[in-house]
Each structure stands twice: as structure tokens, then as C-alpha cells.
Amino acid sequence: MSGTAIETSLGGTVQVILHRDRTLLWPHAETPTHYVSMGLDPDLDEAARLATQEMVDFLVRELGMDPADAYVLCSVALDLRVTQLVDGTKSVHGMLAKSLFP
């Protein structure tokens, strides 16, 4: 709130995979428990819309879901979280639990 940031240390392992045959608007992530989509825009609502659309596109492209089913799933199960509001660009990430899939 006052313009200062609290930094924290973090330990972990990150694996970056470059898919040269794909065109993505935003990065995607995967944790042991969730698929993660991202959206960035000066407008927070648009950032949330982008994160949702990215997850729908992921479900269709990677998991073979019907687009309408992907929208329904995201409307009830996608957990949208505000990632940052610090500067002019707002970011939102969407988390979808892997436990929803067989």
C-alpha cells in the first residue's frame, strides 16, 4: 500500500519447456496439483478474462475438451487470483485442480 515491497526467499526446482510448434499469448504453468493460466492487462477485468480464456484454450488444445464443456468447467472450478496490482499492468492467474480429471 505504501509503495514498498516485501521480498522473500524461495527454494525450489523449475523446469522450463519451450514448445517451438505452439503459439501462446501468455505463459502457462503446471504444479503437481494444478494447471495454471495467466492474463495481463491494465484493466483487472480484462486480465481475468484473458486468464480464463487461456485456460479454456488449454483445455481444448491439450486435454481435448469440447469448448462449451471447457467454459462450463472454468465457470465453476477455475480459481482466479490477482497476482499483482503494483504498476499499470494488472495480472491474474487461474488455477484449475488436476484432481478434476481422471
C-alpha positions as CSV (number, residue, x, y, z in Angstrom):
1,M,0.0,0.0,0.0
2,S,2.9,2.4,0.7
3,G,4.9,1.6,-2.4
4,T,7.4,-0.7,-0.7
5,A,7.7,-4.4,-1.5
6,I,8.4,-7.3,0.8
7,E,10.8,-9.6,-0.8
8,T,11.1,-13.3,0.2
9,S,13.5,-16.1,-0.5
10,L,12.2,-19.1,-2.2
11,G,13.7,-22.5,-2.9
12,G,12.5,-24.9,-5.5
13,T,13.0,-26.6,-8.8
14,V,11.7,-25.1,-12.0
15,Q,11.6,-26.8,-15.4
16,V,11.1,-24.6,-18.4
17,I,9.9,-26.3,-21.6
18,L,9.9,-24.5,-24.9
19,H,7.4,-25.8,-27.4
20,R,8.5,-24.3,-30.7
21,D,5.5,-25.8,-32.5
22,R,3.0,-23.8,-30.4
23,T,1.9,-20.2,-30.3
24,L,0.8,-19.0,-26.9
25,L,-0.3,-15.5,-25.9
26,W,0.8,-15.9,-22.3
27,P,2.9,-18.4,-20.3
28,H,1.3,-21.4,-18.8
29,A,2.4,-23.3,-15.7
30,E,1.8,-26.6,-14.1
31,T,2.2,-27.6,-10.4
32,P,1.9,-31.1,-9.0
33,T,-1.8,-30.2,-8.2
34,H,-2.9,-27.5,-10.7
35,Y,-2.8,-26.3,-14.3
36,V,-2.2,-22.5,-14.3
37,S,-3.1,-19.9,-16.9
38,M,-2.2,-16.2,-16.9
39,G,-3.6,-12.9,-18.1
40,L,-2.1,-9.4,-18.0
41,D,-3.8,-6.1,-18.9
42,P,-4.1,-2.6,-17.5
43,D,-7.7,-3.5,-16.7
44,L,-8.2,-6.1,-14.0
45,D,-11.4,-7.4,-15.5
46,E,-9.6,-7.9,-18.9
47,A,-6.7,-9.7,-17.1
48,A,-9.2,-12.1,-15.5
49,R,-10.9,-12.6,-18.9
50,L,-7.6,-13.4,-20.5
51,A,-6.6,-15.9,-17.8
52,T,-10.0,-17.6,-18.2
53,Q,-9.7,-17.7,-22.0
54,E,-6.2,-19.1,-21.8
55,M,-7.4,-21.9,-19.6
56,V,-10.3,-22.7,-21.9
57,D,-7.9,-22.8,-24.8
58,F,-5.6,-25.1,-22.9
59,L,-8.4,-27.5,-22.0
60,V,-9.5,-27.7,-25.6
61,R,-6.0,-27.9,-27.1
62,E,-4.2,-30.1,-24.6
63,L,-7.0,-32.2,-23.0
64,G,-9.3,-32.5,-26.0
65,M,-12.3,-31.0,-24.3
66,D,-15.3,-29.6,-26.2
67,P,-15.1,-25.7,-26.0
68,A,-18.6,-25.4,-24.4
69,D,-17.6,-28.0,-21.7
70,A,-14.4,-26.2,-21.1
71,Y,-16.3,-22.9,-20.5
72,V,-18.7,-24.6,-18.1
73,L,-15.9,-26.2,-16.2
74,C,-14.0,-22.9,-15.9
75,S,-17.1,-21.1,-14.8
76,V,-17.5,-23.4,-11.7
77,A,-13.9,-24.6,-11.0
78,L,-11.3,-22.1,-12.2
79,D,-9.9,-20.2,-9.2
80,L,-8.8,-16.7,-10.3
81,R,-6.2,-15.0,-8.2
82,V,-4.8,-11.5,-8.5
83,T,-1.1,-11.9,-9.0
84,Q,-0.1,-8.2,-8.9
85,L,-1.5,-4.7,-8.9
86,V,1.7,-2.8,-8.4
87,D,2.2,-0.9,-11.7
88,G,-0.1,-0.1,-14.6
89,T,-0.4,-3.7,-15.7
90,K,-2.6,-6.0,-13.6
91,S,-2.1,-9.7,-13.6
92,V,-4.4,-12.6,-12.8
93,H,-3.7,-16.3,-12.8
94,G,-6.2,-19.0,-13.0
95,M,-5.7,-22.3,-11.1
96,L,-7.6,-25.5,-12.1
97,A,-7.2,-28.5,-9.9
98,K,-5.8,-31.6,-11.7
99,S,-8.0,-33.7,-9.4
100,L,-10.9,-32.8,-11.5
101,F,-9.6,-35.0,-14.3
102,P,-9.3,-38.8,-14.4
